[in-house]
């Protein structure tokens, strides 16, 4: 069973590898000649710029919050995670709208102060702008990881550093930062994958990257082969990143000494230092969450009477049930696979089960290509079989159905549900299982009576995390959605691309509100783990 | 606990069925399946009206025309699509060349739609058209200095011209019309001259170009008429002010006329509901529907019996480039290559 799930999950990767053996068409040559360099350069720039920017703000914020005491510190701890609830593409529409000629900022300058601010000064629709948008919506990954690393670091080492006459700056760079490196790298690799997967932001800003290239090659130039070549390059890059990350994590293990770390005492900040730190954190929060949310609320206020109709409610319902459905599937699959691993203790099965979660690293557009093509072939075979038996054609059963969409979501988000459940199983340990077996219960009964109740919190968080990710998903949904099918994400995208940003805010607001719940939950989990 | 899990699952499954039910209950009722690039509120209203009149339900897949054509092609003879609705003749032509459309004959359509706005053999039909015009700053440009598209590449407009990316199909069709009128060489020179004259690298949509003129980033923008129409009637005062800052100029009035493009439909080659498809297209070509398209979306109706909205009527009548739109489709790929060579982003 576990093997079958695994094979199915790996389908898109197989398809892409398989198609690579077809010889490249004319489109590919045209792309190599004209655009490939542009795609590579932009993707790389975006990747590096976003990583650097989010590392700087994320680590700085984490350092202050982990080590110093100042007013409102406890609130900032979780306030700074909230930007994760705002998908990057929504951040992009919001900022573009805020800063546009008819947006509130330029309007204010023009009408109240008489300044004409049109021109490059407030222009955000370019590569640095995309770095900024991706950076402010993704930096919490680095922030969360760096913060917990700083908090776990032994006081002793830092105190030793102070005693040896190093200031807090040098302590930070020489002691704390190197020790937090694996955690920061972990956060950055998550950011890198999100950047490579992004379609909404770069498309809207007119920045050509591999993701937009896949869409262009497949749709504008009508060459699925060229799209697959691009996908393959992107997949190789992602796997290289993953490999680098595990490799460097493996090498960088810092020992802290065996005695328990001293209880954690934060240094109180006073005077100008307090105010500098406070104003940094306040502005970070406002820029990454406060301002965009205020703008979205203002737009919703102005347009909800036009947008929120019965149709819109239908879209909400559909998005939610799609997300719940996918979540349930993923949780079941994850339990089946992990339980199989748990029972058999076979080494290779453990390794193989790790492969299943690679889907999260593959950009949505690539998964869509990798799933649509084989399913369409399957459909055509089924139709041929029906026809040869002289039955009526059943039509295209899979491709263009909700089935395909959910399948693709499962491939992409299995990791999201897999990890918390894996952690849950590991925490429970094997002894209860063995006890249950000794008492004569079957495997299945043990699973339902013992394991599942014990890990129900993990199951719940898995469900919730998948739920939010499905709700936000854009590129894959755009390609695979069936007839009459809008989700909140595609609705927001459609409206924004049709130059109706204010109207799109209604769908955005619901996505963000739903996203906030697991973000807060996540913070709780981190806190309790710390305690 | 276990019971709770079952309960939750059952609840979610029911919800799920409810949500997906929409597309599996097509067995008995009359439907027409539409692949549409248009996502205007007005369209949705019209489809509801159509269902009310005929009892035929309209199913819509919204995506870009390129994606829809790709989908049609992959699905082949098993495609559920009946009608392809695009915002440009070039895409209809592409679908035609790929053999994705079938000819239909309808007296209603032939009567309602002028011959140059439909395919000679009935493979596709224009339902509305829009002109690609020059929006100039009322403050800084004397309209007497404006003449043709070709003139915008003239050095005296250096640093003044605003236009969106070449990825946009409206620009591709415009360049195709210039290739058809002036030849490939002159068209390449024009594209290069335009790039040299741009006030900034192309970005944003047509509305953004108009706003950039209002903001003083450049003096002249190329835009489709209905965008300005929408802006002039926007609920946001700033949008209205930006649109009021520009004047509309119809270029090439002394030669071939202003470039126009259609939003149009074709019946899919393997349409399972061909009769319904024709009914829908006929419905859209009739006065009632044409009026809605004209009034709510500020497009020019193809049906001569229908008057245009007041907003765009204020710009006056103009001479239209009468080239057969099929020709623009043929020249589309040449236009794309020309743009790439000229470095028009």
HADDOCK unambig.tbl for C-alpha pairs under 7 A between the chains (distance, minus, plus):
assign (segid A and resid 101 and name CA) (segid B and resid 211 and name CA) 6.27 0.50 0.50
assign (segid A and resid 101 and name CA) (segid B and resid 215 and name CA) 6.95 0.50 0.50
assign (segid A and resid 102 and name CA) (segid B and resid 238 and name CA) 5.26 0.50 0.50
assign (segid A and resid 102 and name CA) (segid B and resid 239 and name CA) 5.98 0.50 0.50
assign (segid A and resid 118 and name CA) (segid B and resid 215 and name CA) 5.12 0.50 0.50
assign (segid A and resid 118 and name CA) (segid B and resid 216 and name CA) 6.86 0.50 0.50
assign (segid A and resid 118 and name CA) (segid B and resid 217 and name CA) 6.56 0.50 0.50
assign (segid A and resid 119 and name CA) (segid B and resid 217 and name CA) 5.78 0.50 0.50
assign (segid A and resid 206 and name CA) (segid B and resid 203 and name CA) 6.59 0.50 0.50
assign (segid A and resid 219 and name CA) (segid B and resid 66 and name CA) 5.01 0.50 0.50
assign (segid A and resid 219 and name CA) (segid B and resid 67 and name CA) 4.94 0.50 0.50
assign (segid A and resid 219 and name CA) (segid B and resid 70 and name CA) 6.10 0.50 0.50
assign (segid A and resid 220 and name CA) (segid B and resid 66 and name CA) 5.36 0.50 0.50
assign (segid A and resid 222 and name CA) (segid B and resid 70 and name CA) 6.35 0.50 0.50
assign (segid A and resid 317 and name CA) (segid B and resid 19 and name CA) 6.94 0.50 0.50
assign (segid A and resid 318 and name CA) (segid B and resid 19 and name CA) 5.01 0.50 0.50
assign (segid A and resid 321 and name CA) (segid B and resid 12 and name CA) 6.72 0.50 0.50
assign (segid A and resid 321 and name CA) (segid B and resid 15 and name CA) 5.92 0.50 0.50
assign (segid A and resid 321 and name CA) (segid B and resid 16 and name CA) 5.01 0.50 0.50
assign (segid A and resid 321 and name CA) (segid B and resid 19 and name CA) 6.87 0.50 0.50
assign (segid A and resid 322 and name CA) (segid B and resid 16 and name CA) 6.52 0.50 0.50
assign (segid A and resid 324 and name CA) (segid B and resid 12 and name CA) 6.56 0.50 0.50
assign (segid A and resid 325 and name CA) (segid B and resid 12 and name CA) 6.62 0.50 0.50
assign (segid A and resid 325 and name CA) (segid B and resid 13 and name CA) 6.96 0.50 0.50
assign (segid A and resid 325 and name CA) (segid B and resid 16 and name CA) 6.55 0.50 0.50
assign (segid A and resid 395 and name CA) (segid B and resid 78 and name CA) 5.85 0.50 0.50
assign (segid A and resid 396 and name CA) (segid B and resid 78 and name CA) 6.36 0.50 0.50
assign (segid A and resid 453 and name CA) (segid B and resid 1 and name CA) 6.75 0.50 0.50
assign (segid A and resid 482 and name CA) (segid B and resid 61 and name CA) 6.94 0.50 0.50
assign (segid A and resid 483 and name CA) (segid B and resid 59 and name CA) 6.42 0.50 0.50
assign (segid A and resid 483 and name CA) (segid B and resid 60 and name CA) 5.73 0.50 0.50
assign (segid A and resid 483 and name CA) (segid B and resid 61 and name CA) 4.73 0.50 0.50
assign (segid A and resid 484 and name CA) (segid B and resid 59 and name CA) 5.82 0.50 0.50
assign (segid A and resid 484 and name CA) (segid B and resid 60 and name CA) 4.94 0.50 0.50
assign (segid A and resid 484 and name CA) (segid B and resid 61 and name CA) 5.42 0.50 0.50
